[in-house]
Amino acid sequence: MASAYRTYFQHPKFEEIVKRFPGNEEQIKLAFQVYIDLIEARGWWDVDVHHSERLQLMFVSGRARGRDPNTLFVPVDVTEEVSPEQIHSFCEHLALPGHTTHGITLAICDKDSSTTYFKVSNSLIAPSPPEVTDVHKRTRANLAQSRRDHLNSEIRRFCEERTVPGLPGTQPCGADSGTKSENDA
């Protein structure tokens, strides 16, 4: 266990963060934990660690997919309390040059290396209108149906290719083979 702990602090990115932002070791550890979770466990793109001089705070940015907008993560220890005023301050003052921010994601870090993410914004976000929600539901249902139809046609094609008239041992898929399945009972 001790060697794993040492390795954590010997990671090149950890060493880079310490050199770039000397100071609060606890913030650096939390930011690195979020960095590793996003890179290794979640497969995010363009993940980097930043420091806000104004807030004296480490934060992490990254993209879920290559062309997605940047998401900003504020690492917070699981024992730390975060007030609505702090969240407002994070939303107001954390930003990357040239990028707009519509909110932040709190990354709640536990000592066992688990991280839980909560998206927060500076204000309430209006829900999608019912018409838009209905369109999304219909689109998902149509996609699911087309996938089922494609799968059924592939199964039929496979069964037809497997059947050779007059050749012993071949029969259409689903033909009675002398055994009953659970569905036949």
C-alpha positions in Angstrom: 0.0 0.0 0.0 2.8 2.4 0.9 4.4 1.9 -2.6 1.1 2.7 -4.3 0.9 5.9 -2.2 4.5 6.9 -3.2 3.7 6.1 -6.9 0.8 8.5 -6.7 3.1 11.4 -5.9 5.7 10.3 -8.4 3.3 10.5 -11.3 4.6 13.0 -13.9 1.4 15.1 -14.0 1.3 15.3 -10.2 4.9 16.6 -10.2 4.0 19.1 -13.0 1.1 20.4 -11.0 3.2 20.9 -7.9 5.8 22.8 -9.9 3.2 25.0 -11.7 1.1 25.7 -8.6 3.2 25.4 -5.4 1.2 25.9 -2.3 -1.9 24.2 -0.9 -1.0 20.5 -1.0 -4.5 19.3 -0.2 -6.0 21.2 -3.2 -3.3 19.8 -5.4 -4.1 16.2 -4.3 -7.8 16.7 -4.9 -7.2 18.3 -8.3 -5.0 15.4 -9.2 -7.6 12.9 -8.1 -10.2 14.5 -10.3 -7.6 14.7 -13.2 -6.8 10.9 -12.9 -10.5 10.0 -12.7 -11.4 12.0 -15.8 -8.5 10.7 -17.8 -8.3 7.1 -16.7 -11.7 6.1 -15.6 -14.0 8.2 -17.8 -11.8 8.7 -20.9 -12.2 12.5 -21.1 -10.3 14.7 -23.6 -8.0 17.7 -23.1 -8.0 17.5 -19.3 -5.9 20.0 -17.5 -5.4 21.5 -14.1 -5.7 25.3 -13.5 -5.5 27.7 -10.6 -7.7 30.7 -10.0 -5.6 33.5 -8.3 -8.8 35.4 -7.5 -10.4 32.5 -5.6 -7.1 30.9 -4.5 -8.6 27.6 -5.9 -7.5 24.7 -8.0 -9.9 23.6 -10.7 -9.9 21.1 -13.6 -11.2 21.4 -17.1 -11.9 18.8 -19.7 -14.2 17.6 -22.5 -16.3 14.4 -22.5 -15.8 14.1 -26.2 -13.4 15.8 -28.5 -15.7 18.6 -29.8 -17.7 19.1 -26.6 -17.4 22.4 -24.8 -15.1 22.5 -21.8 -16.5 21.5 -18.4 -15.0 23.0 -15.3 -14.6 20.9 -12.2 -14.1 22.2 -8.7 -12.5 19.5 -6.5 -14.0 19.5 -3.0 -13.1 17.1 -0.1 -16.0 15.0 1.0 -15.8 16.6 4.5 -15.8 20.2 3.2 -19.0 22.2 3.3 -19.9 24.3 0.2 -22.3 27.2 0.6 -24.5 28.7 -2.1 -22.4 31.8 -1.9 -19.3 29.8 -2.8 -21.1 28.1 -5.7 -22.1 31.6 -7.0 -18.5 32.7 -6.7 -17.3 29.7 -8.6 -19.7 30.3 -11.4 -18.9 34.0 -11.6 -15.1 33.8 -11.4 -14.0 30.5 -12.8 -13.5 30.5 -16.6 -10.9 29.7 -19.2 -9.8 32.3 -21.6 -12.0 32.3 -24.7 -14.6 29.9 -23.3 -18.0 30.7 -21.8 -19.1 28.9 -18.7 -22.8 28.2 -17.9 -22.0 26.4 -14.6 -19.5 24.2 -12.9 -19.3 20.7 -11.7 -18.5 20.0 -8.1 -16.2 17.0 -7.9 -16.7 15.6 -4.4 -13.5 13.5 -3.6 -13.2 10.9 -0.9 -10.0 9.5 0.5 -10.7 6.1 -1.1 -10.2 7.8 -4.5 -14.0 7.7 -5.3 -15.3 10.9 -6.9 -18.9 12.0 -7.2 -19.9 14.8 -9.7 -22.7 17.3 -9.3 -23.5 19.9 -12.0 -24.5 23.2 -10.6 -25.3 26.5 -12.2 -25.6 30.1 -11.1 -29.4 30.1 -11.6 -32.2 27.7 -12.4 -32.2 26.1 -15.8 -35.6 26.0 -17.4 -36.7 22.4 -18.4 -37.3 21.5 -22.0 -40.8 22.2 -23.3 -43.1 19.2 -23.5 -43.0 19.3 -27.4 -39.2 18.9 -27.4 -39.4 16.1 -24.8 -42.0 14.3 -26.9 -39.9 14.6 -30.0 -36.9 13.1 -28.1 -39.0 10.2 -26.9 -40.3 9.5 -30.4 -36.8 9.7 -31.8 -35.5 7.2 -29.2 -38.5 4.9 -29.7 -38.0 4.9 -33.5 -34.3 4.2 -33.2 -35.0 1.3 -30.8 -37.5 -0.1 -33.2 -35.2 0.2 -36.2 -32.5 -1.6 -34.2 -35.0 -4.4 -33.3 -36.1 -4.7 -36.9 -32.4 -4.9 -38.1 -31.6 -7.6 -35.5 -34.6 -9.6 -36.5 -33.7 -9.4 -40.2 -30.2 -10.5 -39.4 -31.4 -13.5 -37.4 -33.8 -14.5 -40.3 -30.9 -14.2 -42.8 -28.6 -16.3 -40.6 -31.3 -19.0 -40.2 -31.9 -19.1 -44.0 -28.2 -19.4 -44.7 -27.9 -22.2 -42.2 -30.8 -24.3 -43.7 -29.9 -26.6 -46.6 -32.9 -28.6 -48.0 -32.3 -32.3 -48.1 -29.1 -32.2 -46.0 -29.3 -34.1 -42.8 -28.6 -32.1 -39.6 -29.8 -28.8 -41.0 -33.1 -27.3 -40.3 -34.6 -23.8 -40.2 -34.0 -21.9 -37.0 -36.8 -22.3 -34.6 -37.8 -25.7 -36.2 -38.7 -28.4 -33.7 -35.5 -30.1 -32.7 -37.1 -32.4 -30.2 -36.5 -30.2 -27.1 -38.7 -27.5 -25.7 -37.4 -24.1 -24.6 -38.7 -22.2 -21.6 -40.8 -20.1 -24.0 -42.6 -23.2 -25.4 -43.9 -24.3 -22.0 
